[in-house]
Amino acid sequence: MRAIRVTELGDPDVLKIEQVPKLEPASDQLLVKIKAIGVNPVDTYIRSGKRGYNPEVPYTPGYDAAGVIETIGTDITSFNVGSRVYLSGAVSGTYAEYALCTPNQVHPIPDHTSFTEGASLFVAYVTAYRGLIQRAEARPGETVLIHGASGAVGIAAIQFAKNLGLRIIATASSEEGQRLAAEQGADLVLDHSDPQHFATIMDYTEKAGVNIILEMMAHVNLANDLQILASKGRVIIIGNSDTIEINPRDTMACDGAILGMSLMNISEQDGKEIHSAIIAGLNNKTIKPVIRCELPLEEAAKAHVRVMESGSLGKIVLVP
């Protein structure tokens, strides 16, 4: 089978496509034939050995994918060969024609959900649900600010927030990204490169501020975020690339909270809740990933360059 292999950490060109032996599942594993693969920024951090990542090489990258169950281990009874599924990780990595998975990494997708959409679910929608529902404990009627709302996580957050009954303020840097956020259901869309957008948010909320902020770039925005929090407001740190100086008294003024999150900290029970919500959203069509582009598996290096460009518009997907 064909797979992307990384034999040394470095720039995108270390992603090489190779012919490797076809995988055989153990008794407690499933083999999934991959139809589409989601590309995430974290894939680039791991590949480059940055931000604390130091993977053992060689390895096949990837967490997001969708496909069809081809083989089921003898100890597994709760799945059927031929079922359409999305993956939340894989034992063998997902940048390949096949992937080995444990049962808790395999989740059903309905017939109306494409494999490309299925490959866009795990990192983006789990991150959005974890931040908005489990960490921020969002409640209907609250106001949420979603920074970088045109990216895959931002779009997922808009869809969850809309379904929950939140008032949504979204930011994006490009006109196309702002238009996409509005189409997804944001009530107010602003250019986050405009230094006045925080003042505009306070005017929009009649000086009350926002209840929840989903922060993709804490190293840029956190100090300003704390200035626009409503009483008992919560900032959820989803992304950060550097240090920033803040005044802790800003949290005291509103009884505010700064909450971090990482997918690595999700418990088994939390994971079951999240995937149940994703599957329900797929079935009732309240969530639907936006696809930025599809590239062949051979162009994984190009995908790693594009996923780190500013002004993202949905998900980049590789097709084996």
PAMAR-404183 format. One record per residue (C-alpha): x, y, z; residue number from 0; chain. Coordinates in nm, 3 decimals. Example, Ala and Ser with C-alpha at 12.3 -4.5 7.8 and 13.67 -1.06 7.14 Angstrom:
BEGIN
{r {1.230, -0.450, 0.780}, 0, A} {r {1.367, -0.106, 0.714}, 1, A} 
***
This chain:
BEGIN
{r {0.000, 0.000, 0.000}, 0, A} {r {0.104, 0.363, -0.040}, 1, A} {r {0.176, 0.571, 0.269}, 2, A} {r {0.348, 0.897, 0.358}, 3, A} {r {0.653, 0.827, 0.571}, 4, A} {r {0.869, 1.063, 0.776}, 5, A} {r {1.220, 0.929, 0.834}, 6, A} {r {1.364, 1.252, 0.973}, 7, A} {r {1.208, 1.560, 1.129}, 8, A} {r {1.218, 1.883, 0.934}, 9, A} {r {1.052, 2.090, 0.663}, 10, A} {r {0.754, 1.968, 0.457}, 11, A} {r {0.980, 1.799, 0.204}, 12, A} {r {1.056, 1.524, 0.457}, 13, A} {r {0.709, 1.387, 0.376}, 14, A} {r {0.780, 1.107, 0.128}, 15, A} {r {0.535, 0.866, -0.031}, 16, A} {r {0.646, 0.502, -0.017}, 17, A} {r {0.520, 0.154, -0.090}, 18, A} {r {0.490, -0.031, 0.241}, 19, A} {r {0.346, -0.373, 0.333}, 20, A} {r {-0.032, -0.381, 0.375}, 21, A} {r {-0.136, -0.370, 0.739}, 22, A} {r {-0.291, -0.666, 0.921}, 23, A} {r {-0.512, -0.597, 1.224}, 24, A} {r {-0.453, -0.762, 1.559}, 25, A} {r {-0.745, -0.935, 1.729}, 26, A} {r {-0.849, -0.608, 1.899}, 27, A} {r {-0.802, -0.380, 1.595}, 28, A} {r {-0.984, -0.281, 1.277}, 29, A} {r {-0.840, -0.216, 0.933}, 30, A} {r {-0.996, 0.081, 0.754}, 31, A} {r {-0.954, 0.152, 0.385}, 32, A} {r {-0.892, 0.527, 0.375}, 33, A} {r {-1.092, 0.740, 0.132}, 34, A} {r {-0.995, 1.087, 0.258}, 35, A} {r {-0.746, 1.233, 0.506}, 36, A} {r {-0.774, 1.557, 0.702}, 37, A} {r {-0.469, 1.781, 0.740}, 38, A} {r {-0.420, 1.976, 1.064}, 39, A} {r {-0.166, 2.231, 1.190}, 40, A} {r {-0.063, 1.986, 1.464}, 41, A} {r {0.057, 1.750, 1.189}, 42, A} {r {0.314, 2.012, 1.090}, 43, A} {r {0.432, 2.066, 1.448}, 44, A} {r {0.494, 1.693, 1.491}, 45, A} {r {0.667, 1.662, 1.152}, 46, A} {r {0.903, 1.950, 1.230}, 47, A} {r {0.971, 1.847, 1.590}, 48, A} {r {0.853, 2.183, 1.721}, 49, A} {r {0.633, 2.296, 2.014}, 50, A} {r {0.744, 2.011, 2.235}, 51, A} {r {0.686, 1.731, 1.984}, 52, A} {r {0.961, 1.474, 1.927}, 53, A} {r {0.808, 1.173, 1.752}, 54, A} {r {1.001, 0.852, 1.696}, 55, A} {r {1.089, 0.809, 1.330}, 56, A} {r {1.004, 0.661, 1.090}, 57, A} {r {0.631, 0.720, 1.120}, 58, A} {r {0.317, 0.785, 0.914}, 59, A} {r {0.151, 1.117, 1.007}, 60, A} {r {-0.213, 1.195, 1.058}, 61, A} {r {-0.511, 1.175, 1.292}, 62, A} {r {-0.813, 1.267, 1.077}, 63, A} {r {-0.952, 1.036, 0.810}, 64, A} {r {-1.265, 0.866, 0.678}, 65, A} {r {-1.318, 0.543, 0.493}, 66, A} {r {-1.469, 0.196, 0.499}, 67, A} {r {-1.405, -0.086, 0.745}, 68, A} {r {-1.227, -0.362, 0.556}, 69, A} {r {-1.123, -0.613, 0.824}, 70, A} {r {-1.229, -0.664, 1.185}, 71, A} {r {-1.019, -0.831, 1.453}, 72, A} {r {-1.151, -1.154, 1.599}, 73, A} {r {-1.214, -1.001, 1.944}, 74, A} {r {-1.437, -0.722, 1.805}, 75, A} {r {-1.813, -0.774, 1.766}, 76, A} {r {-1.959, -0.424, 1.751}, 77, A} {r {-1.861, -0.326, 1.393}, 78, A} {r {-1.944, -0.447, 1.044}, 79, A} {r {-1.725, -0.483, 0.738}, 80, A} {r {-1.822, -0.222, 0.479}, 81, A} {r {-1.941, 0.039, 0.731}, 82, A} {r {-1.863, 0.403, 0.650}, 83, A} {r {-1.666, 0.563, 0.933}, 84, A} {r {-1.459, 0.861, 1.039}, 85, A} {r {-1.147, 0.820, 1.252}, 86, A} {r {-1.033, 0.997, 1.565}, 87, A} {r {-0.672, 0.892, 1.530}, 88, A} {r {-0.515, 0.566, 1.420}, 89, A} {r {-0.257, 0.324, 1.555}, 90, A} {r {-0.067, 0.344, 1.227}, 91, A} {r {-0.129, 0.707, 1.120}, 92, A} {r {-0.379, 0.819, 0.856}, 93, A} {r {-0.169, 0.953, 0.566}, 94, A} {r {-0.201, 0.619, 0.387}, 95, A} {r {-0.433, 0.395, 0.186}, 96, A} {r {-0.514, 0.189, 0.497}, 97, A} {r {-0.505, 0.250, 0.872}, 98, A} {r {-0.510, 0.028, 1.179}, 99, A} {r {-0.746, 0.153, 1.449}, 100, A} {r {-0.871, 0.061, 1.793}, 101, A} {r {-1.250, 0.043, 1.834}, 102, A} {r {-1.267, 0.379, 2.018}, 103, A} {r {-1.104, 0.550, 1.717}, 104, A} {r {-1.380, 0.447, 1.474}, 105, A} {r {-1.716, 0.628, 1.447}, 106, A} {r {-2.006, 0.594, 1.199}, 107, A} {r {-2.097, 0.855, 0.938}, 108, A} {r {-2.435, 0.870, 0.762}, 109, A} {r {-2.470, 0.816, 0.389}, 110, A} {r {-2.526, 1.188, 0.323}, 111, A} {r {-2.186, 1.274, 0.476}, 112, A} {r {-1.906, 1.247, 0.220}, 113, A} {r {-1.575, 1.086, 0.305}, 114, A} {r {-1.410, 1.424, 0.252}, 115, A} {r {-1.641, 1.573, 0.515}, 116, A} {r {-1.584, 1.276, 0.743}, 117, A} {r {-1.210, 1.330, 0.723}, 118, A} {r {-1.265, 1.685, 0.849}, 119, A} {r {-1.441, 1.595, 1.174}, 120, A} {r {-1.200, 1.475, 1.440}, 121, A} {r {-0.956, 1.751, 1.530}, 122, A} {r {-1.176, 2.047, 1.432}, 123, A} {r {-1.509, 1.938, 1.576}, 124, A} {r {-1.369, 1.772, 1.886}, 125, A} {r {-1.166, 2.086, 1.959}, 126, A} {r {-1.467, 2.313, 1.907}, 127, A} {r {-1.699, 2.102, 2.125}, 128, A} {r {-1.436, 2.058, 2.394}, 129, A} {r {-1.373, 2.432, 2.412}, 130, A} {r {-1.727, 2.561, 2.379}, 131, A} {r {-1.930, 2.300, 2.564}, 132, A} {r {-1.702, 2.113, 2.802}, 133, A} {r {-1.458, 2.386, 2.904}, 134, A} {r {-1.663, 2.705, 2.866}, 135, A} {r {-1.992, 2.533, 2.963}, 136, A} {r {-2.176, 2.757, 2.716}, 137, A} {r {-2.543, 2.822, 2.779}, 138, A} {r {-2.818, 2.934, 2.540}, 139, A} {r {-2.843, 3.311, 2.513}, 140, A} {r {-2.479, 3.379, 2.590}, 141, A} {r {-2.250, 3.569, 2.353}, 142, A} {r {-1.943, 3.397, 2.215}, 143, A} {r {-1.649, 3.556, 2.029}, 144, A} {r {-1.477, 3.314, 1.792}, 145, A} {r {-1.138, 3.440, 1.677}, 146, A} {r {-1.019, 3.302, 1.342}, 147, A} {r {-1.366, 3.179, 1.261}, 148, A} {r {-1.298, 3.092, 0.897}, 149, A} {r {-1.066, 2.804, 0.985}, 150, A} {r {-1.184, 2.448, 1.040}, 151, A} {r {-1.210, 2.482, 1.420}, 152, A} {r {-1.381, 2.820, 1.391}, 153, A} {r {-1.641, 2.690, 1.147}, 154, A} {r {-1.711, 2.392, 1.373}, 155, A} {r {-1.750, 2.629, 1.669}, 156, A} {r {-1.997, 2.849, 1.478}, 157, A} {r {-2.210, 2.545, 1.392}, 158, A} {r {-2.215, 2.415, 1.750}, 159, A} {r {-2.283, 2.765, 1.889}, 160, A} {r {-2.567, 2.826, 1.643}, 161, A} {r {-2.731, 2.498, 1.735}, 162, A} {r {-2.699, 2.582, 2.105}, 163, A} {r {-2.864, 2.922, 2.070}, 164, A} {r {-2.566, 3.150, 2.130}, 165, A} {r {-2.516, 3.497, 1.989}, 166, A} {r {-2.204, 3.467, 1.773}, 167, A} {r {-1.936, 3.726, 1.703}, 168, A} {r {-1.676, 3.597, 1.457}, 169, A} {r {-1.348, 3.738, 1.327}, 170, A} {r {-1.152, 3.664, 1.010}, 171, A} {r {-0.879, 3.854, 0.828}, 172, A} {r {-0.997, 3.827, 0.468}, 173, A} {r {-1.320, 3.937, 0.305}, 174, A} {r {-1.375, 3.580, 0.184}, 175, A} {r {-1.325, 3.448, 0.536}, 176, A} {r {-1.563, 3.704, 0.680}, 177, A} {r {-1.823, 3.613, 0.420}, 178, A} {r {-1.784, 3.243, 0.504}, 179, A} {r {-1.831, 3.310, 0.877}, 180, A} {r {-2.149, 3.506, 0.803}, 181, A} {r {-2.280, 3.228, 0.579}, 182, A} {r {-2.219, 2.980, 0.859}, 183, A} {r {-2.443, 3.182, 1.091}, 184, A} {r {-2.234, 3.441, 1.275}, 185, A} {r {-2.442, 3.740, 1.391}, 186, A} {r {-2.153, 3.988, 1.367}, 187, A} {r {-1.837, 3.940, 1.162}, 188, A} {r {-1.528, 4.158, 1.206}, 189, A} {r {-1.177, 4.187, 1.064}, 190, A} {r {-0.941, 4.080, 1.342}, 191, A} {r {-0.657, 4.273, 1.179}, 192, A} {r {-0.849, 4.594, 1.253}, 193, A} {r {-0.719, 4.727, 1.589}, 194, A} {r {-1.063, 4.878, 1.655}, 195, A} {r {-1.252, 4.549, 1.643}, 196, A} {r {-1.240, 4.504, 2.021}, 197, A} {r {-1.404, 4.846, 2.066}, 198, A} {r {-1.665, 4.750, 1.808}, 199, A} {r {-1.744, 4.436, 2.009}, 200, A} {r {-1.802, 4.642, 2.323}, 201, A} {r {-2.033, 4.875, 2.131}, 202, A} {r {-2.221, 4.578, 1.985}, 203, A} {r {-2.276, 4.428, 2.331}, 204, A} {r {-2.375, 4.768, 2.474}, 205, A} {r {-2.063, 4.762, 2.697}, 206, A} {r {-2.169, 4.432, 2.858}, 207, A} {r {-1.888, 4.234, 2.693}, 208, A} {r {-1.886, 3.874, 2.579}, 209, A} {r {-1.945, 3.565, 2.790}, 210, A} {r {-1.709, 3.330, 2.605}, 211, A} {r {-1.401, 3.380, 2.387}, 212, A} {r {-1.256, 3.094, 2.184}, 213, A} {r {-0.898, 3.205, 2.140}, 214, A} {r {-0.687, 3.059, 1.858}, 215, A} {r {-0.395, 3.304, 1.901}, 216, A} {r {-0.361, 3.379, 2.270}, 217, A} {r {-0.011, 3.521, 2.221}, 218, A} {r {-0.169, 3.801, 2.015}, 219, A} {r {-0.510, 3.862, 2.169}, 220, A} {r {-0.527, 3.752, 2.532}, 221, A} {r {-0.456, 4.089, 2.694}, 222, A} {r {-0.729, 4.251, 2.483}, 223, A} {r {-0.965, 3.957, 2.536}, 224, A} {r {-0.964, 4.022, 2.910}, 225, A} {r {-1.077, 4.381, 2.849}, 226, A} {r {-1.400, 4.271, 2.679}, 227, A} {r {-1.518, 3.990, 2.907}, 228, A} {r {-1.865, 4.007, 3.055}, 229, A} {r {-1.924, 3.925, 3.420}, 230, A} {r {-1.799, 3.569, 3.486}, 231, A} {r {-1.671, 3.551, 3.129}, 232, A} {r {-1.442, 3.272, 3.014}, 233, A} {r {-1.151, 3.275, 2.770}, 234, A} {r {-1.070, 2.930, 2.630}, 235, A} {r {-0.713, 2.897, 2.504}, 236, A} {r {-0.722, 2.678, 2.193}, 237, A} {r {-0.406, 2.803, 2.023}, 238, A} {r {-0.091, 2.987, 2.130}, 239, A} {r {0.258, 3.035, 1.985}, 240, A} {r {0.443, 3.260, 2.229}, 241, A} {r {0.432, 3.440, 2.562}, 242, A} {r {0.221, 3.748, 2.632}, 243, A} {r {0.198, 3.995, 2.920}, 244, A} {r {-0.144, 4.036, 3.082}, 245, A} {r {-0.279, 4.218, 3.385}, 246, A} {r {-0.440, 3.961, 3.617}, 247, A} {r {-0.654, 4.237, 3.767}, 248, A} {r {-0.855, 4.231, 3.445}, 249, A} {r {-0.984, 3.888, 3.548}, 250, A} {r {-1.063, 4.017, 3.896}, 251, A} {r {-1.276, 4.301, 3.760}, 252, A} {r {-1.525, 4.061, 3.600}, 253, A} {r {-1.469, 3.738, 3.797}, 254, A} {r {-1.331, 3.611, 3.469}, 255, A} {r {-1.149, 3.287, 3.396}, 256, A} {r {-0.873, 3.183, 3.156}, 257, A} {r {-0.910, 2.814, 3.073}, 258, A} {r {-0.667, 2.605, 2.873}, 259, A} {r {-0.749, 2.291, 2.679}, 260, A} {r {-0.576, 2.011, 2.493}, 261, A} {r {-0.720, 1.711, 2.312}, 262, A} {r {-0.465, 1.497, 2.495}, 263, A} {r {-0.647, 1.568, 2.823}, 264, A} {r {-0.988, 1.438, 2.712}, 265, A} {r {-1.110, 1.150, 2.925}, 266, A} {r {-1.276, 0.843, 2.778}, 267, A} {r {-1.616, 0.962, 2.904}, 268, A} {r {-1.565, 1.313, 2.764}, 269, A} {r {-1.467, 1.158, 2.431}, 270, A} {r {-1.783, 0.949, 2.419}, 271, A} {r {-1.992, 1.261, 2.481}, 272, A} {r {-1.815, 1.457, 2.209}, 273, A} {r {-1.843, 1.189, 1.942}, 274, A} {r {-2.207, 1.128, 2.031}, 275, A} {r {-2.271, 1.499, 1.973}, 276, A} {r {-2.082, 1.494, 1.641}, 277, A} {r {-2.273, 1.190, 1.517}, 278, A} {r {-2.605, 1.346, 1.621}, 279, A} {r {-2.511, 1.667, 1.440}, 280, A} {r {-2.427, 1.474, 1.125}, 281, A} {r {-2.753, 1.283, 1.140}, 282, A} {r {-2.971, 1.592, 1.190}, 283, A} {r {-2.755, 1.796, 0.949}, 284, A} {r {-2.673, 2.074, 1.195}, 285, A} {r {-2.301, 2.025, 1.140}, 286, A} {r {-2.131, 2.008, 0.802}, 287, A} {r {-1.759, 2.063, 0.748}, 288, A} {r {-1.642, 2.318, 0.492}, 289, A} {r {-1.373, 2.187, 0.257}, 290, A} {r {-1.104, 2.432, 0.146}, 291, A} {r {-0.943, 2.202, -0.111}, 292, A} {r {-0.859, 1.842, -0.196}, 293, A} {r {-0.507, 1.733, -0.289}, 294, A} {r {-0.369, 1.391, -0.385}, 295, A} {r {-0.179, 1.204, -0.114}, 296, A} {r {0.144, 1.262, -0.306}, 297, A} {r {0.109, 1.635, -0.238}, 298, A} {r {0.118, 1.605, 0.141}, 299, A} {r {0.411, 1.848, 0.153}, 300, A} {r {0.208, 2.112, -0.031}, 301, A} {r {-0.082, 2.053, 0.212}, 302, A} {r {0.151, 2.115, 0.508}, 303, A} {r {0.255, 2.448, 0.359}, 304, A} {r {-0.101, 2.556, 0.285}, 305, A} {r {-0.246, 2.456, 0.623}, 306, A} {r {-0.012, 2.703, 0.793}, 307, A} {r {-0.101, 2.996, 0.568}, 308, A} {r {-0.307, 3.277, 0.718}, 309, A} {r {-0.662, 3.332, 0.606}, 310, A} {r {-0.765, 2.967, 0.604}, 311, A} {r {-1.108, 2.879, 0.468}, 312, A} {r {-1.208, 2.539, 0.601}, 313, A} {r {-1.030, 2.206, 0.582}, 314, A} {r {-0.752, 2.077, 0.356}, 315, A} {r {-0.803, 1.713, 0.264}, 316, A} {r {-0.571, 1.458, 0.105}, 317, A} {r {-0.715, 1.184, -0.119}, 318, A} {r {-0.524, 0.853, -0.154}, 319, A} 
***
